[in-house]
Amino acid sequence: MTGRTILALVLAPIVAGAAYASWALSSMSGIPESHRPDPWVQFVPGVLGAAVFELFVLLPLLYFLQRTHHSNRFLFIGLGTVCWFLASVGLLSLARLEWSDLVATTLIFLIPGFALVLVFALIARHDAKA
């Protein structure tokens, strides 16, 4: 594992957690400040969820694409975002939401997921040997 991959493993979840926390806090503008959660309450679960996704999906996807000689950043970003969307749909379907509510909620979670995949793709080396 290269140093850039390790750097991507550390920085990408932090960016995704910050994206999730900033989105969540900006959507609470109608709630009085005394009832709003602390930013850390939104940041920490975002980082943890992003790190789990990164370890179980993005890292194996990176190594798979390197071995098949299809190590294109755009392909990685596209496949990573689709995997995030499918994982979000799968996890949110456990809440037994209506289909329209499920898709709308999943699209909201697409912002931190895309930030995670994009930062990981920009930092990690795609031409290195697995």
Secondary structure as UniProt FT lines:
FT   HELIX           3..26
FT   TURN            27..30
FT   HELIX           33..35
FT   HELIX           39..53
FT   HELIX           54..58
FT   HELIX           59..67
FT   TURN            68..69
FT   HELIX           73..92
FT   HELIX           93..95
FT   HELIX           99..123
//
